Amino acid sequence: MVKVVVHTDVRKSQINKNIYGQFSEHLGRCVYEGIWVGYDSPIPNTDGIRNDVIGALKELQVPVLRWPGGCFADEYHWQDGIGPYENRPRMLNTHWGGVEENNHFGTHEFMRLCELIGAEPYICGNVGSGTVYEMQQWVEYMNNGGQSPMASLRAQNGREEPWNVKYFGVGNESWGCGGNMRPEYYADLYRRYATYVRNYTSESVYKIACGPNTADYHWTEVLMREAGKFMNGLSLHYYTTGTGIWEKKGSATGFTAEDWFTTLKATLYMEELIVKHSAIMDKYDPEKKVGLIIDEWGTWFEVEPGTNPGFLYQQNTLRDALVAGINLNLFHEHSDRVQMTNIAQIVNVLQAMILTEGANMVLTPTYHVFNMFKVHQDAHLLQTHYVSPSYSNGTDEIPQLSISSSVDANGHIHVSACNLSHADSLTVDLDLVGLSGVEISGQVLTASELDAHNSFGSPEQVAPKALEGITVEQNSVRFSLPAASVAVIKIVS
Protein backbone atom coordinates (compact mmCIF):
# COMPACT_ATOMS: atom_id res chain seq x y z
CA MET A 1 0.00 0.00 0.00
CA VAL A 2 1.16 3.56 -0.71
CA LYS A 3 -0.06 6.75 0.95
CA VAL A 4 -0.49 9.77 -1.30
CA VAL A 5 -1.03 13.21 0.24
CA VAL A 6 -2.85 15.67 -2.02
CA HIS A 7 -2.83 19.26 -0.78
CA THR A 8 -6.09 20.35 -2.36
CA ASP A 9 -5.54 23.96 -1.31
CA VAL A 10 -2.03 24.31 -2.76
CA ARG A 11 -2.24 25.11 -6.45
CA LYS A 12 0.92 25.08 -8.52
CA SER A 13 1.38 25.73 -12.24
CA GLN A 14 -1.46 25.54 -14.74
CA ILE A 15 -1.39 22.46 -16.97
CA ASN A 16 -1.45 23.99 -20.43
CA LYS A 17 -4.05 22.15 -22.49
CA ASN A 18 -1.51 22.05 -25.34
CA ILE A 19 0.33 19.33 -23.41
CA TYR A 20 -2.34 17.11 -25.01
CA GLY A 21 -1.30 18.11 -28.54
CA GLN A 22 -1.03 15.76 -31.51
CA PHE A 23 1.22 15.38 -34.55
CA SER A 24 0.26 14.60 -38.15
CA GLU A 25 3.04 14.10 -40.69
CA HIS A 26 2.98 13.15 -44.34
CA LEU A 27 4.27 9.74 -43.38
CA GLY A 28 2.86 6.35 -44.36
CA ARG A 29 -0.92 6.26 -44.01
CA CYS A 30 -1.27 9.09 -41.50
CA VAL A 31 -2.58 11.77 -43.85
CA TYR A 32 -3.60 9.81 -46.94
CA GLU A 33 -6.22 7.23 -45.88
CA GLY A 34 -5.89 7.95 -42.16
CA ILE A 35 -7.25 11.50 -42.45
CA TRP A 36 -7.74 12.40 -46.10
CA VAL A 37 -9.77 10.19 -48.45
CA GLY A 38 -10.82 12.85 -50.95
CA TYR A 39 -14.20 14.23 -51.96
CA ASP A 40 -15.12 11.30 -54.16
CA SER A 41 -14.36 8.54 -51.65
CA PRO A 42 -17.10 6.06 -50.70
CA ILE A 43 -15.83 6.43 -47.12
CA PRO A 44 -18.13 9.02 -45.46
CA ASN A 45 -16.27 12.32 -45.33
CA THR A 46 -16.58 16.06 -44.87
CA ASP A 47 -14.65 17.99 -47.50
CA GLY A 48 -12.48 14.92 -48.13
CA ILE A 49 -11.72 14.26 -44.44
CA ARG A 50 -13.10 11.03 -42.98
CA ASN A 51 -16.05 11.52 -40.66
CA ASP A 52 -15.18 8.69 -38.27
CA VAL A 53 -11.76 10.21 -37.58
CA ILE A 54 -13.28 13.69 -37.20
CA GLY A 55 -15.74 12.34 -34.61
CA ALA A 56 -13.07 10.49 -32.63
CA LEU A 57 -10.73 13.49 -32.54
CA LYS A 58 -13.50 15.89 -31.51
CA GLU A 59 -14.26 13.59 -28.58
CA LEU A 60 -10.58 13.71 -27.64
CA GLN A 61 -10.62 17.53 -27.51
CA VAL A 62 -7.33 17.82 -29.38
CA PRO A 63 -6.04 21.31 -28.48
CA VAL A 64 -3.29 21.70 -31.08
CA LEU A 65 -2.16 19.72 -34.15
CA ARG A 66 1.35 19.85 -35.65
CA TRP A 67 1.83 19.56 -39.45
CA PRO A 68 3.29 18.78 -42.08
CA GLY A 69 6.26 17.18 -40.29
CA GLY A 70 8.64 16.00 -38.97
CA CYS A 71 11.33 15.33 -41.52
CA PHE A 72 8.78 15.88 -44.28
CA ALA A 73 8.49 19.56 -43.32
CA ASP A 74 11.98 20.38 -44.52
CA GLU A 75 11.30 19.10 -48.01
CA TYR A 76 7.76 20.48 -48.24
CA HIS A 77 7.14 23.53 -50.41
CA TRP A 78 3.78 24.90 -49.40
CA GLN A 79 2.80 26.44 -52.74
CA ASP A 80 2.75 22.94 -54.25
CA GLY A 81 -0.24 22.20 -51.98
CA ILE A 82 -2.63 25.04 -52.89
CA GLY A 83 -4.89 25.76 -55.84
CA PRO A 84 -6.80 23.36 -58.12
CA TYR A 85 -5.85 19.73 -57.55
CA GLU A 86 -5.10 19.12 -61.21
CA ASN A 87 -2.43 21.84 -61.08
CA ARG A 88 -0.66 20.64 -57.95
CA PRO A 89 2.71 19.06 -58.76
CA ARG A 90 3.46 15.59 -57.51
CA MET A 91 6.50 14.98 -55.33
CA LEU A 92 8.53 12.08 -53.95
CA ASN A 93 8.46 11.54 -50.20
CA THR A 94 12.15 10.71 -49.91
CA HIS A 95 12.12 10.34 -46.13
CA TRP A 96 9.19 7.98 -45.72
CA GLY A 97 8.95 5.04 -48.09
CA GLY A 98 9.86 6.78 -51.34
CA VAL A 99 6.20 7.05 -52.30
CA GLU A 100 4.69 9.69 -54.56
CA GLU A 101 2.64 12.50 -53.01
CA ASN A 102 -0.07 14.20 -55.06
CA ASN A 103 -0.23 17.26 -52.75
CA HIS A 104 -4.02 17.06 -52.50
CA PHE A 105 -3.77 17.59 -48.75
CA GLY A 106 -2.23 21.04 -48.33
CA THR A 107 -2.68 24.20 -46.30
CA HIS A 108 -6.42 24.65 -46.92
CA GLU A 109 -7.18 20.98 -46.22
CA PHE A 110 -5.14 20.96 -43.02
CA MET A 111 -6.79 24.13 -41.76
CA ARG A 112 -10.18 22.60 -42.51
CA LEU A 113 -9.23 19.54 -40.46
CA CYS A 114 -8.28 21.78 -37.54
CA GLU A 115 -11.60 23.62 -37.81
CA LEU A 116 -13.57 20.37 -37.89
CA ILE A 117 -11.91 18.93 -34.76
CA GLY A 118 -11.52 22.23 -32.87
CA ALA A 119 -7.70 22.23 -32.77
CA GLU A 120 -5.25 25.08 -33.17
CA PRO A 121 -2.86 24.52 -36.10
CA TYR A 122 0.87 24.31 -35.38
CA ILE A 123 2.76 24.76 -38.65
CA CYS A 124 6.33 23.55 -39.07
CA GLY A 125 8.20 25.62 -41.66
CA ASN A 126 10.87 24.52 -44.12
CA VAL A 127 14.35 25.67 -43.14
CA GLY A 128 16.30 22.68 -44.47
CA SER A 129 15.52 23.08 -48.17
CA GLY A 130 13.41 26.23 -48.17
CA THR A 131 14.12 29.95 -48.19
CA VAL A 132 13.37 32.86 -45.90
CA TYR A 133 11.17 34.32 -48.64
CA GLU A 134 9.17 31.09 -48.93
CA MET A 135 8.55 31.01 -45.18
CA GLN A 136 7.62 34.69 -45.07
CA GLN A 137 5.11 34.21 -47.86
CA TRP A 138 3.50 31.20 -46.17
CA VAL A 139 2.95 33.14 -42.95
CA GLU A 140 1.51 36.03 -44.97
CA TYR A 141 -0.76 33.62 -46.87
CA MET A 142 -2.13 32.15 -43.65
CA ASN A 143 -2.34 35.22 -41.43
CA ASN A 144 -2.61 38.49 -43.33
CA GLY A 145 -6.14 39.86 -43.36
CA GLY A 146 -5.24 42.98 -45.31
CA GLN A 147 -4.27 43.61 -48.90
CA SER A 148 -1.19 41.78 -50.14
CA PRO A 149 -0.20 39.37 -52.91
CA MET A 150 -0.46 36.33 -50.62
CA ALA A 151 -3.78 37.43 -49.10
CA SER A 152 -5.14 37.84 -52.64
CA LEU A 153 -3.84 34.40 -53.60
CA ARG A 154 -5.54 32.89 -50.55
CA ALA A 155 -8.83 34.53 -51.54
CA GLN A 156 -8.39 33.30 -55.11
CA ASN A 157 -8.11 29.79 -53.67
CA GLY A 158 -11.39 30.12 -51.80
CA ARG A 159 -10.51 31.57 -48.40
CA GLU A 160 -11.19 35.27 -47.76
CA GLU A 161 -10.50 35.37 -44.02
CA PRO A 162 -7.03 34.62 -42.61
CA TRP A 163 -6.56 31.64 -40.33
CA ASN A 164 -4.44 33.57 -37.79
CA VAL A 165 -2.13 30.65 -37.06
CA LYS A 166 -0.74 30.98 -33.52
CA TYR A 167 2.06 28.41 -33.49
CA PHE A 168 4.93 28.23 -35.97
CA GLY A 169 8.01 26.02 -35.85
CA VAL A 170 11.13 27.34 -37.58
CA GLY A 171 12.50 24.08 -38.97
CA ASN A 172 12.48 20.52 -37.65
CA GLU A 173 15.35 18.37 -36.36
CA SER A 174 17.87 20.76 -37.88
CA TRP A 175 20.57 18.68 -36.19
CA GLY A 176 19.53 15.69 -38.35
CA CYS A 177 17.08 15.22 -41.22
CA GLY A 178 16.43 18.97 -41.30
CA GLY A 179 19.94 19.86 -42.46
CA ASN A 180 22.59 18.18 -40.25
CA MET A 181 23.47 21.56 -38.78
CA ARG A 182 25.64 22.56 -35.86
CA PRO A 183 23.80 24.43 -33.09
CA GLU A 184 25.88 27.57 -33.67
CA TYR A 185 24.86 27.63 -37.34
CA TYR A 186 21.21 26.86 -36.68
CA ALA A 187 21.01 29.52 -33.94
CA ASP A 188 22.00 32.20 -36.42
CA LEU A 189 19.75 30.72 -39.09
CA TYR A 190 16.84 30.64 -36.65
CA ARG A 191 17.32 34.33 -35.83
CA ARG A 192 17.23 35.16 -39.54
CA TYR A 193 14.20 33.02 -40.46
CA ALA A 194 12.21 33.91 -37.34
CA THR A 195 12.55 37.60 -38.17
CA TYR A 196 10.32 37.05 -41.18
CA VAL A 197 7.63 35.12 -39.31
CA ARG A 198 5.69 38.37 -39.13
CA ASN A 199 2.78 39.29 -36.88
CA TYR A 200 -0.31 40.35 -38.82
CA THR A 201 -2.61 40.72 -35.80
CA SER A 202 -2.27 42.07 -32.28
CA GLU A 203 -1.53 38.52 -31.12
CA SER A 204 2.08 37.58 -31.80
CA VAL A 205 2.91 34.28 -33.47
CA TYR A 206 4.36 31.82 -30.95
CA LYS A 207 7.71 30.98 -32.54
CA ILE A 208 9.23 27.59 -31.76
CA ALA A 209 12.93 26.95 -32.37
CA CYS A 210 14.32 23.52 -33.16
CA GLY A 211 15.66 22.18 -29.91
CA PRO A 212 17.78 19.18 -28.99
CA ASN A 213 17.69 15.52 -29.83
CA THR A 214 17.26 13.70 -26.52
CA ALA A 215 20.27 14.47 -24.27
CA ASP A 216 22.11 16.98 -26.48
CA TYR A 217 22.49 19.55 -23.73
CA HIS A 218 25.09 21.49 -25.72
CA TRP A 219 22.41 22.24 -28.34
CA THR A 220 20.10 23.68 -25.68
CA GLU A 221 22.93 25.75 -24.21
CA VAL A 222 23.84 27.29 -27.56
CA LEU A 223 20.25 27.95 -28.64
CA MET A 224 19.27 29.59 -25.37
CA ARG A 225 22.45 31.65 -25.24
CA GLU A 226 22.42 32.82 -28.85
CA ALA A 227 18.72 32.93 -29.74
CA GLY A 228 16.68 32.58 -26.56
CA LYS A 229 15.33 36.13 -26.66
CA PHE A 230 14.00 35.59 -30.18
CA MET A 231 11.90 32.49 -29.41
CA ASN A 232 8.76 31.60 -27.48
CA GLY A 233 9.41 27.87 -27.37
CA LEU A 234 12.24 25.37 -27.75
CA SER A 235 11.45 21.86 -28.95
CA LEU A 236 12.68 18.51 -27.60
CA HIS A 237 12.37 15.10 -29.26
CA TYR A 238 12.56 11.79 -27.41
CA TYR A 239 11.17 8.38 -28.37
CA THR A 240 10.76 5.31 -26.17
CA THR A 241 11.87 1.95 -27.61
CA GLY A 242 11.19 -1.54 -26.33
CA THR A 243 14.85 -2.44 -25.88
CA GLY A 244 16.57 0.80 -25.01
CA ILE A 245 18.61 0.34 -28.20
CA TRP A 246 17.72 2.60 -31.14
CA GLU A 247 19.02 0.21 -33.79
CA LYS A 248 16.84 -2.67 -32.53
CA LYS A 249 13.61 -1.27 -31.17
CA GLY A 250 11.71 -4.47 -30.39
CA SER A 251 8.24 -5.61 -31.36
CA ALA A 252 5.03 -3.74 -30.58
CA THR A 253 3.37 -7.05 -29.64
CA GLY A 254 4.53 -10.45 -28.45
CA PHE A 255 7.01 -8.94 -26.00
CA THR A 256 8.11 -10.34 -22.63
CA ALA A 257 7.70 -9.04 -19.10
CA GLU A 258 11.36 -7.99 -19.27
CA ASP A 259 10.62 -5.96 -22.41
CA TRP A 260 7.69 -4.37 -20.57
CA PHE A 261 9.99 -3.31 -17.73
CA THR A 262 12.70 -2.02 -20.09
CA THR A 263 10.18 0.07 -22.02
CA LEU A 264 8.73 1.69 -18.91
CA LYS A 265 12.19 2.40 -17.54
CA ALA A 266 13.06 4.10 -20.84
CA THR A 267 9.84 6.12 -20.57
CA LEU A 268 10.82 7.45 -17.14
CA TYR A 269 14.04 8.84 -18.68
CA MET A 270 11.84 11.64 -19.99
CA GLU A 271 11.91 13.25 -16.54
CA GLU A 272 15.71 13.45 -16.48
CA LEU A 273 15.64 15.08 -19.92
CA ILE A 274 13.03 17.63 -18.83
CA VAL A 275 14.92 18.47 -15.63
CA LYS A 276 18.33 18.86 -17.25
CA HIS A 277 17.17 20.82 -20.29
CA SER A 278 14.99 22.99 -18.04
CA ALA A 279 17.98 23.78 -15.83
CA ILE A 280 19.85 25.14 -18.85
CA MET A 281 16.80 27.11 -19.92
CA ASP A 282 16.45 28.51 -16.38
CA LYS A 283 20.01 29.84 -16.64
CA TYR A 284 19.07 32.09 -19.57
CA ASP A 285 15.34 32.42 -18.90
CA PRO A 286 14.70 32.38 -15.14
CA GLU A 287 11.21 33.81 -15.64
CA LYS A 288 10.28 30.79 -17.80
CA LYS A 289 9.07 32.86 -20.72
CA VAL A 290 10.31 30.23 -23.20
CA GLY A 291 8.25 27.06 -23.17
CA LEU A 292 9.73 23.59 -23.48
CA ILE A 293 7.85 22.10 -26.44
CA ILE A 294 8.14 18.29 -26.58
CA ASP A 295 6.69 18.09 -30.06
CA GLU A 296 7.73 14.52 -30.81
CA TRP A 297 7.43 11.75 -28.22
CA GLY A 298 5.98 8.27 -27.84
CA THR A 299 6.89 4.66 -28.54
CA TRP A 300 8.86 3.60 -31.60
CA PHE A 301 8.90 -0.14 -32.27
CA GLU A 302 9.65 -2.26 -35.33
CA VAL A 303 6.98 -1.98 -38.04
CA GLU A 304 4.27 -4.59 -38.31
CA PRO A 305 5.39 -7.57 -40.42
CA GLY A 306 4.55 -7.19 -44.11
CA THR A 307 4.18 -3.40 -44.00
CA ASN A 308 6.36 -0.78 -45.69
CA PRO A 309 9.33 -0.10 -43.35
CA GLY A 310 9.11 3.57 -44.22
CA PHE A 311 5.48 3.83 -43.07
CA LEU A 312 6.22 3.24 -39.35
CA TYR A 313 2.95 1.38 -38.77
CA GLN A 314 2.83 -0.40 -35.41
CA GLN A 315 0.19 -1.94 -33.18
CA ASN A 316 -0.76 -0.22 -29.95
CA THR A 317 -1.06 -2.23 -26.73
CA LEU A 318 -1.66 -1.87 -23.02
CA ARG A 319 2.08 -1.13 -22.75
CA ASP A 320 1.59 1.96 -24.95
CA ALA A 321 -1.20 3.07 -22.63
CA LEU A 322 1.20 2.97 -19.69
CA VAL A 323 3.81 4.91 -21.67
CA ALA A 324 1.22 7.59 -22.44
CA GLY A 325 -0.01 7.84 -18.85
CA ILE A 326 3.49 8.05 -17.37
CA ASN A 327 4.56 10.76 -19.80
CA LEU A 328 1.42 12.84 -19.29
CA ASN A 329 1.88 12.68 -15.51
CA LEU A 330 5.48 13.86 -15.96
CA PHE A 331 4.39 16.71 -18.21
CA HIS A 332 1.85 17.79 -15.57
CA GLU A 333 4.51 17.81 -12.87
CA HIS A 334 6.77 20.02 -15.00
CA SER A 335 4.04 22.25 -16.42
CA ASP A 336 5.82 25.36 -15.20
CA ARG A 337 8.21 24.84 -18.15
CA VAL A 338 6.52 22.29 -20.42
CA GLN A 339 3.92 24.25 -22.41
CA MET A 340 3.11 21.92 -25.31
CA THR A 341 3.74 18.33 -26.34
CA ASN A 342 2.77 16.47 -29.52
CA ILE A 343 2.64 12.69 -29.43
CA ALA A 344 3.79 10.93 -32.61
CA GLN A 345 1.46 10.39 -34.37
CA ILE A 346 -2.27 10.88 -34.62
CA VAL A 347 -3.31 8.11 -37.09
CA ASN A 348 -1.59 4.93 -38.38
CA VAL A 349 1.97 5.97 -37.46
CA LEU A 350 4.00 5.04 -34.34
CA GLN A 351 2.01 5.50 -31.09
CA ALA A 352 -1.22 6.43 -32.84
CA MET A 353 -4.56 7.40 -31.35
CA ILE A 354 -6.39 5.77 -34.26
CA LEU A 355 -5.76 2.93 -36.72
CA THR A 356 -7.60 2.65 -40.03
CA GLU A 357 -7.88 -0.02 -42.69
CA GLY A 358 -9.99 1.05 -45.64
CA ALA A 359 -13.36 2.12 -44.27
CA ASN A 360 -12.67 0.58 -40.83
CA MET A 361 -11.39 2.48 -37.82
CA VAL A 362 -10.28 1.38 -34.36
CA LEU A 363 -9.38 3.38 -31.25
CA THR A 364 -6.14 2.39 -29.53
CA PRO A 365 -5.36 2.06 -25.81
CA THR A 366 -3.37 5.31 -26.13
CA TYR A 367 -6.51 7.07 -27.41
CA HIS A 368 -8.38 5.92 -24.30
CA VAL A 369 -5.67 7.28 -21.99
CA PHE A 370 -5.79 10.69 -23.69
CA ASN A 371 -9.58 10.65 -23.43
CA MET A 372 -9.47 9.77 -19.74
CA PHE A 373 -6.74 12.31 -18.96
CA LYS A 374 -8.25 15.25 -20.91
CA VAL A 375 -9.84 16.41 -17.63
CA HIS A 376 -6.41 17.82 -16.73
CA GLN A 377 -6.41 20.27 -19.65
CA ASP A 378 -5.93 23.84 -18.31
CA ALA A 379 -6.47 22.62 -14.74
CA HIS A 380 -4.09 23.62 -11.95
CA LEU A 381 -1.55 21.14 -10.67
CA LEU A 382 -1.97 20.30 -6.99
CA GLN A 383 0.89 19.72 -4.60
CA THR A 384 1.14 15.94 -4.17
CA HIS A 385 3.50 13.90 -2.01
CA TYR A 386 4.13 10.16 -1.98
CA VAL A 387 6.91 7.60 -1.87
CA SER A 388 6.35 4.91 -4.45
CA PRO A 389 7.06 1.24 -3.80
CA SER A 390 9.72 -0.22 -6.08
CA TYR A 391 9.03 -2.33 -9.13
CA SER A 392 11.95 -4.63 -9.91
CA ASN A 393 12.98 -6.98 -12.72
CA GLY A 394 15.46 -8.70 -10.39
CA THR A 395 18.49 -6.60 -11.29
CA ASP A 396 17.06 -3.10 -11.60
CA GLU A 397 14.15 -1.19 -10.11
CA ILE A 398 11.86 1.72 -10.96
CA PRO A 399 8.90 3.30 -9.13
CA GLN A 400 5.72 1.20 -9.27
CA LEU A 401 3.43 4.24 -9.12
CA SER A 402 3.14 7.30 -11.35
CA ILE A 403 0.57 9.84 -10.19
CA SER A 404 -0.49 13.47 -10.53
CA SER A 405 -3.47 15.52 -9.41
CA SER A 406 -5.14 18.73 -10.52
CA VAL A 407 -8.18 20.89 -9.85
CA ASP A 408 -10.31 22.23 -12.71
CA ALA A 409 -12.29 25.44 -13.09
CA ASN A 410 -15.33 23.82 -11.43
CA GLY A 411 -13.32 22.85 -8.36
CA HIS A 412 -13.34 19.16 -9.28
CA ILE A 413 -10.15 17.26 -8.49
CA HIS A 414 -8.77 14.57 -10.77
CA VAL A 415 -6.04 12.13 -9.87
CA SER A 416 -4.39 10.14 -12.66
CA ALA A 417 -2.46 7.07 -11.59
CA CYS A 418 -0.44 4.35 -13.34
CA ASN A 419 0.56 1.00 -11.84
CA LEU A 420 3.73 0.09 -13.72
CA SER A 421 4.05 -3.44 -12.32
CA HIS A 422 3.12 -6.13 -14.79
CA ALA A 423 2.27 -8.57 -11.98
CA ASP A 424 1.25 -6.85 -8.72
CA SER A 425 -1.78 -4.75 -7.85
CA LEU A 426 -1.33 -1.67 -5.68
CA THR A 427 -3.58 -0.19 -3.01
CA VAL A 428 -3.52 3.62 -2.86
CA ASP A 429 -4.61 5.71 0.14
CA LEU A 430 -5.35 9.31 -0.88
CA ASP A 431 -5.17 11.81 1.98
CA LEU A 432 -7.08 14.85 0.68
CA VAL A 433 -5.77 17.69 2.82
CA GLY A 434 -8.33 20.52 2.98
CA LEU A 435 -11.33 18.45 1.88
CA SER A 436 -14.03 16.35 3.51
CA GLY A 437 -17.38 14.89 2.54
CA VAL A 438 -16.40 14.00 -1.00
CA GLU A 439 -18.02 12.01 -3.80
CA ILE A 440 -15.74 9.69 -5.77
CA SER A 441 -15.86 7.98 -9.13
CA GLY A 442 -13.15 6.44 -11.28
CA GLN A 443 -12.20 4.78 -14.54
CA VAL A 444 -9.51 2.21 -15.15
CA LEU A 445 -7.82 0.87 -18.29
CA THR A 446 -6.25 -2.57 -18.05
CA ALA A 447 -6.31 -6.04 -19.61
CA SER A 448 -5.39 -9.64 -18.82
CA GLU A 449 -2.50 -9.72 -21.31
CA LEU A 450 0.36 -7.24 -21.41
CA ASP A 451 0.22 -6.98 -25.19
CA ALA A 452 -3.57 -6.79 -25.36
CA HIS A 453 -4.61 -4.49 -28.20
CA ASN A 454 -7.60 -3.43 -30.21
CA SER A 455 -7.91 -4.84 -33.71
CA PHE A 456 -10.46 -4.33 -36.46
CA GLY A 457 -11.97 -7.70 -35.55
CA SER A 458 -11.89 -7.06 -31.78
CA PRO A 459 -12.01 -3.28 -31.23
CA GLU A 460 -12.87 -3.39 -27.50
CA GLN A 461 -10.13 -5.63 -26.09
CA VAL A 462 -8.68 -2.67 -24.19
CA ALA A 463 -11.27 -0.09 -23.15
CA PRO A 464 -11.98 1.94 -20.00
CA LYS A 465 -14.36 0.62 -17.39
CA ALA A 466 -15.56 1.80 -13.98
CA LEU A 467 -13.03 1.42 -11.19
CA GLU A 468 -14.82 -0.61 -8.54
CA GLY A 469 -14.18 -0.85 -4.80
CA ILE A 470 -13.35 2.79 -4.05
CA THR A 471 -13.94 3.58 -0.36
CA VAL A 472 -14.23 7.00 1.29
CA GLU A 473 -13.82 7.95 4.95
CA GLN A 474 -13.88 11.67 5.73
CA ASN A 475 -10.94 13.05 3.71
CA SER A 476 -9.36 9.69 2.96
CA VAL A 477 -9.95 7.74 -0.25
CA ARG A 478 -8.76 4.19 -0.86
CA PHE A 479 -8.69 2.34 -4.16
CA SER A 480 -6.82 -0.53 -5.74
CA LEU A 481 -4.96 -0.33 -9.03
CA PRO A 482 -4.80 -3.64 -10.90
CA ALA A 483 -1.44 -4.72 -12.26
CA ALA A 484 -0.52 -2.93 -15.49
CA SER A 485 -3.23 -0.30 -15.30
CA VAL A 486 -4.03 3.36 -15.83
CA ALA A 487 -6.77 5.05 -13.82
CA VAL A 488 -8.37 8.47 -13.32
CA ILE A 489 -10.22 9.31 -10.07
CA LYS A 490 -12.72 12.17 -9.94
CA ILE A 491 -13.27 13.85 -6.56
CA VAL A 492 -16.19 16.24 -6.00
CA SER A 493 -16.56 17.99 -2.66
Summary of the structure (lengths in Angstrom):
residues: 493
radius of gyration: 22.3
end to end distance: 24.6
largest distance: 68.5
contacts: 1793
relative contact order: 0.15
helix: 29%
strand: 29%
